[in-house]
Amino acid sequence: MTESEPRWLRVVHALRWPVVVLALAVVVVLGLRELRDTAREGGRAAADAVRSAGESAAAIAGRFATGTITTTFVSAIPHLLPDGGTKLELAAFEATETLSRTDDRRVFFDMVPLGATVSEIRVPVTYRYHLRLDEPWRLEIEGGTCVVHAPPIRPTLPPAIHTDRMEKRSESGWLRFDEAEQMEALERSLTPTLSARARDPEHLELVREQCRRRVADFVRSWLLLEDQWGPERFNHVEVIFADEKGDEPATLSPPVIGGNG
């Protein structure tokens, strides 16, 4: 600065550093205020997130508590039209069934035999079994075990009759000429007879344990989907059918979850 410089220029030179310092101070103050507001908003968002997570966990725990797990399960079952029903197919097996019919006739007060007509059919049949999802279910909690009280096992009717592999045999007495009629009557009885066999206890026992495992798999898959299967959650499923009386239910071992492979 020289004596020849104008006075206003000398004033500018004298004030330039105080102005710079003041401007920097304003920038620092504004920056600190922004950081404070950001931290406040971030803290509020974090608190809201924690609160939301807590409320969600409480809601999930409530849905899988004793007294509400059945409602949670039933609500997850797809609802179809009332006349359509909802079936869970469980088991099937094929058996070769033999049906026979003997017609013995006599005349003259049963004193003169006319002989007997014997008709026989051998045919492979596929029996299928299911549960109805629209019938009552009840789930209970026993520690880490989900106890499933399922509806009764039902046969899917009519059974599948494999007529392409059907074998027929007829024999008739010396005065009998009605083999065709007797065979036709036996064929008409196929569906009702085999439907009755599908419902008998012997056939049901053949598939009971397979059905039990399938129901346990079904419930376990639902628990996996709901993130309720694993350590400190459910790790075991027991299934009891409504038509069982005092039988010891089979159980399903928990699957291996995670691992390196």
RAVEN-V522716 format. One record per backbone hydrogen bond with DSSP energy under -0.5 kcal/mol. CO is the residue of the C=O (numbers start at 1). NH is the residue of the N-H. If there is no record, write none. Layout:
CO NH
CO NH
//
This chain:
2 5
6 10
7 11
8 12
9 13
10 14
11 15
12 16
15 19
16 20
17 21
18 22
19 23
20 24
21 25
22 26
23 27
24 28
25 29
26 30
27 31
28 32
29 33
30 34
31 35
32 36
33 37
34 38
35 39
36 40
37 41
38 42
39 43
40 44
41 45
42 46
43 47
44 48
45 49
46 50
47 51
48 52
49 53
50 54
51 55
52 56
53 57
54 58
55 59
56 60
57 61
58 62
59 63
60 64
62 65
65 68
65 69
68 72
69 73
70 74
71 75
72 76
73 76
73 77
74 77
78 80
81 84
81 85
86 133
86 134
87 89
88 131
91 129
93 127
95 97
95 125
97 123
99 121
101 119
102 104
103 117
105 114
105 115
107 111
107 112
108 111
111 113
112 107
114 175
115 105
116 118
117 103
117 119
118 171
119 101
120 169
121 99
122 167
123 97
124 162
125 95
125 127
126 160
127 93
128 156
129 90
129 91
130 154
131 88
131 133
132 135
138 149
140 142
140 147
142 145
144 235
144 236
145 142
145 147
146 148
146 238
147 140
147 149
148 150
148 240
149 138
150 242
154 130
155 157
159 161
160 126
160 162
161 163
162 165
163 166
167 122
169 120
171 118
173 176
178 182
179 183
180 184
181 185
182 186
183 187
184 188
185 189
187 190
189 193
190 194
191 195
192 196
193 197
194 198
195 199
196 200
197 200
200 203
200 204
201 205
202 206
203 207
204 207
204 208
207 211
208 212
209 213
210 214
211 215
212 216
213 217
214 218
215 219
216 220
217 221
218 222
219 223
220 224
221 225
222 226
223 228
224 227
228 234
230 233
234 230
236 146
237 252
238 148
240 150
241 244
244 246
247 249
250 239
251 253
252 237
255 257
//
